[in-house]
Amino acid sequence: VVRGLRAFLKANCHQCHAVFGHGVSLGPDLCNVAERHTGAKLLRQIVEPSAEVPDAYRVQKLVLADGRTVTGVVTKQA
């Protein structure tokens, strides 16, 4: 676990993901990633993490009524 956490931090995965309390929750929690992906698909997610981004975590670009542009992940809609 310690070696995995070191790799997680070194690869800057913590900028979007949280594992065992380390990182931020912009992307899905990676504690159970091996349950969601196996084999080649798991390897691809590690090597190319943006290859498959779930809709709930996609970055959106919004143009506000006053003309300003905001970019980010939509967490809830009114």
N, C-alpha and C positions, 0 to 999 in steps of 0.2 A: 504494500500500500504506500509506503514512504517513497519508493522509487517512482511509482505512478504519479503521486502528488508532485514530486519534483519535476517530472516531465510535463505535467499539466501546467505548472507555473512557468517553466522555462519556455514553453510553446505559446505562452500568453492566452491560453484557453480561458483563464480566469477573467479576462476582459468581457466575456459574454456569458460564461457559465459558472455555476456554483457546484462545488463538490466538497462534502464534509465541512461546510461552513466557510470555505475559501472561495472568493470570487464574487461575482454579481449575478443577478438572476435575469439577465436580458434574454438569454437562450434557455433551452430546457436543462433541467438538472441532469448531470451525467452519471449519477450514482448507479443507475440501472441501465446504462446504455447497452451493455452486453445482452440484456433481455430483449431490447428492441431491435438490435442489429447483430448479425453473426457473420463470421467468415469474411469474404471479400467486401461485403457491404460495410461491416464494421471498420475494416482497414481503410476503405475509401472515406468514411466519415472522419477518421483520424487524420489522414493525409490531406484531404480536401474538404474541410468542414463546411464550407459554403455550397457544396455540390447539391445538397438536398436540405432546404430550409423549410420547416413546417410553416403553414400560413400564419399561425399565431405569432410567429417570431420574425416575419418578414419586415424589413424596413420600409416605411411608407414616406412619401413626400407629399405634404399637404400645402396647398396655397390657401391662406386665410382670407376672410372677407376684406381685410385692410391691405391685402397685397403681400403680406409677409409670407415667407416660405419656411415651413417647419419640417424637419426630417427626424424620424424616430420610429419606435415600435408602438403601435396603438395597443394600449392595455385595456381600455374600455370605451364604449361609445355611448353618447347621451341619447 
